[in-house]
Amino acid sequence: MSYKKSKLTLLLNSVDLNSESFNKVLPLVYDELKLMAHRELRRERSDHTLNTTALVHEAYIKLIKHPPDGAWDGRRHFFGIAAHAMRQILVNYAKMKSRQKRGGNAIVQDFEEGIYLSEEKAEELVALDEALQRLEQMNERQGKVVECRYFAGYNIEETAEILGISPATVKRDWTIARAWLFSQVRASENNMTNPADDNV
């Protein structure tokens, strides 16, 4: 986190897949992206082999291929969008795994270098993402707080810095959003466990 914002901003706004700046940006953001990936993937059971490298690289490519509308605005902007990118990557993978479990035709391949999501984790991520989409429609800021806290593993102060809000606001939003999401995910799990009788 010690690099200069101006240097990162200039490089981000000049980068593309074929440019020299593509290779210059990665060392500036790699350590923090890897920490984000590690925080998310450590929620998996300890008996699974996990490696964050592939998730970091996939997230980085996604960020470069699909930059935000307008110019990048430094570190805070980059890592806020990085949290969303990691959410999308993990949720898309979880959805494919979930479809395969239900007999779909999707072919699921684990991330390179041993990254693996258990079926339990995949189902949890799908349910959480669906609930989070509903939350974002009601309160976009709370949705971003959840992305930063859950998917990127940022603490209260880091989340406040990235979103440009006060730590007190982050704490309040996180408490409210977490309780609401828990109730939504629990309701979803109950519906799957106790499906309605089609004959009723």
C-alpha positions in Angstrom: 0.0 0.0 0.0 3.0 2.2 0.0 3.2 3.0 -3.8 2.1 6.4 -5.0 -1.4 6.8 -6.1 -0.4 9.0 -9.0 1.9 6.4 -10.4 -0.7 3.7 -10.2 -3.4 5.9 -11.7 -1.2 6.8 -14.7 -0.3 3.2 -15.4 -3.8 2.0 -15.0 -5.1 4.5 -17.5 -2.4 3.6 -20.1 -2.7 -0.2 -19.7 -4.0 -2.7 -22.2 -3.2 -6.4 -22.7 -0.5 -5.6 -25.2 1.1 -2.7 -23.5 4.3 -2.5 -21.4 2.3 -1.0 -18.6 0.3 -4.2 -18.3 3.4 -5.8 -16.7 4.2 -2.7 -14.7 0.9 -2.5 -12.9 0.7 -6.1 -11.7 3.7 -5.8 -9.3 2.1 -2.7 -7.7 -1.2 -4.5 -7.0 -0.2 -8.2 -6.8 0.4 -8.5 -3.1 -2.9 -6.9 -2.1 -4.8 -8.9 -4.7 -3.3 -12.1 -3.4 -4.2 -11.1 0.2 -7.8 -10.5 -1.0 -7.9 -13.9 -2.6 -6.4 -15.6 0.4 -8.9 -14.0 2.7 -11.8 -15.3 0.6 -10.4 -18.8 -0.1 -9.4 -19.5 3.5 -13.1 -19.9 4.3 -12.8 -23.3 2.6 -12.3 -26.4 4.6 -8.7 -27.0 5.6 -8.5 -30.4 3.9 -8.7 -28.7 0.4 -5.7 -27.6 -1.5 -6.0 -23.9 -2.1 -3.7 -21.6 -4.2 -4.6 -18.0 -4.7 -2.3 -17.4 -7.7 -4.8 -18.4 -10.4 -7.6 -16.3 -8.8 -5.4 -13.3 -8.6 -4.4 -13.6 -12.2 -7.9 -14.2 -13.4 -9.1 -11.1 -11.5 -6.3 -9.0 -12.8 -7.0 -10.0 -16.4 -10.7 -9.3 -15.9 -10.0 -5.8 -14.5 -7.7 -4.9 -17.4 -10.0 -6.4 -20.1 -13.1 -4.6 -18.6 -12.0 -1.3 -17.1 -14.6 1.0 -15.6 -16.4 3.6 -17.6 -14.2 6.7 -17.6 -10.7 6.8 -16.1 -9.3 4.9 -13.2 -9.0 7.0 -10.1 -6.1 5.4 -8.1 -5.8 2.7 -5.6 -9.2 3.1 -3.8 -11.0 2.9 -7.1 -9.0 -0.1 -8.4 -9.4 -2.3 -5.3 -13.1 -1.5 -4.9 -13.6 -2.8 -8.4 -11.2 -5.7 -7.7 -13.5 -6.9 -4.9 -16.4 -7.0 -7.3 -14.3 -8.9 -9.9 -13.4 -11.6 -7.4 -17.0 -11.9 -6.4 -18.0 -12.4 -10.0 -15.3 -15.0 -10.7 -16.1 -17.0 -7.6 -19.8 -16.8 -8.1 -19.7 -17.7 -11.8 -17.6 -20.8 -10.9 -19.9 -21.7 -8.1 -22.9 -21.5 -10.4 -21.3 -23.8 -12.9 -20.5 -26.3 -10.1 -24.0 -26.1 -8.8 -25.5 -26.7 -12.2 -23.3 -29.7 -12.7 -24.4 -31.1 -9.3 -28.0 -30.8 -10.5 -27.3 -32.8 -13.6 -26.7 -29.9 -16.0 -24.3 -30.1 -19.0 -21.9 -27.5 -17.7 -18.3 -28.7 -17.5 -16.6 -27.4 -14.4 -12.9 -27.3 -14.2 -11.1 -26.2 -11.0 -9.0 -23.1 -11.2 -5.4 -23.7 -12.2 -2.8 -24.6 -9.5 -5.2 -26.3 -7.2 -7.9 -23.8 -6.4 -11.0 -25.6 -5.5 -14.5 -24.7 -4.2 -16.4 -27.4 -2.3 -20.0 -28.1 -3.2 -21.1 -26.6 0.1 -19.1 -23.4 -0.5 -20.5 -23.2 -4.1 -24.1 -23.4 -2.9 -23.4 -20.8 -0.2 -21.8 -18.4 -2.7 -24.7 -18.7 -5.1 -27.3 -18.1 -2.4 -25.3 -15.2 -1.0 -24.9 -13.6 -4.4 -28.6 -13.8 -5.2 -29.4 -12.2 -1.8 -26.7 -9.6 -2.4 -28.2 -8.6 -5.7 -31.5 -7.9 -4.0 -29.7 -5.9 -1.3 -27.9 -3.8 -3.9 -31.2 -2.8 -5.5 -32.4 -1.5 -2.1 -29.1 -0.1 -0.8 -26.1 0.0 -3.2 -23.7 1.3 -0.5 -24.5 -1.6 1.8 -23.9 -4.0 -1.1 -20.4 -2.5 -1.7 -19.6 -2.8 2.0 -20.4 -6.5 1.8 -18.3 -6.9 -1.3 -15.3 -5.3 0.5 -15.8 -7.1 3.8 -16.8 -10.6 2.6 -15.3 -11.0 -0.8 -12.2 -9.0 -0.4 -11.7 -9.5 3.4 -11.1 -5.9 4.1 -11.4 -4.7 7.7 -13.6 -1.8 8.8 -11.0 0.9 8.2 -9.8 -0.4 4.9 -13.4 -0.7 3.6 -14.1 2.9 4.7 -11.0 4.1 2.8 -11.9 2.3 -0.4 -15.5 3.4 -0.4 -14.8 6.9 0.9 -17.1 6.7 3.9 -16.6 6.8 7.6 -15.7 3.7 9.7 -18.9 4.3 11.7 -21.0 4.1 8.5 -19.2 0.9 7.5 -19.9 -0.7 10.9 -23.5 0.2 10.7 -24.0 -0.9 7.1 -22.1 -4.2 7.7 -24.2 -5.0 10.8 -27.5 -4.3 9.0 -26.5 -6.0 5.7 -25.1 -9.1 7.4 -28.2 -9.6 9.4 -30.5 -9.1 6.3 -28.3 -11.4 4.1 -28.3 -14.1 6.8 -32.0 -14.1 7.0 -32.3 -14.3 3.2 -29.8 -17.1 2.8 -31.4 -19.0 5.6 -34.8 -18.7 3.9 -33.3 -19.9 0.7 -31.8 -22.9 2.4 -35.1 -23.7 4.0 -36.9 -23.5 0.7 -34.4 -26.0 -0.9 -34.7 -28.3 2.1 -38.5 -28.2 2.3 -39.9 -27.6 -1.2 -43.5 -26.7 -1.5 -45.9 -29.5 -2.4 -46.7 -29.2 -6.1 -50.1 -30.7 -5.5 -51.2 -28.1 -3.1 
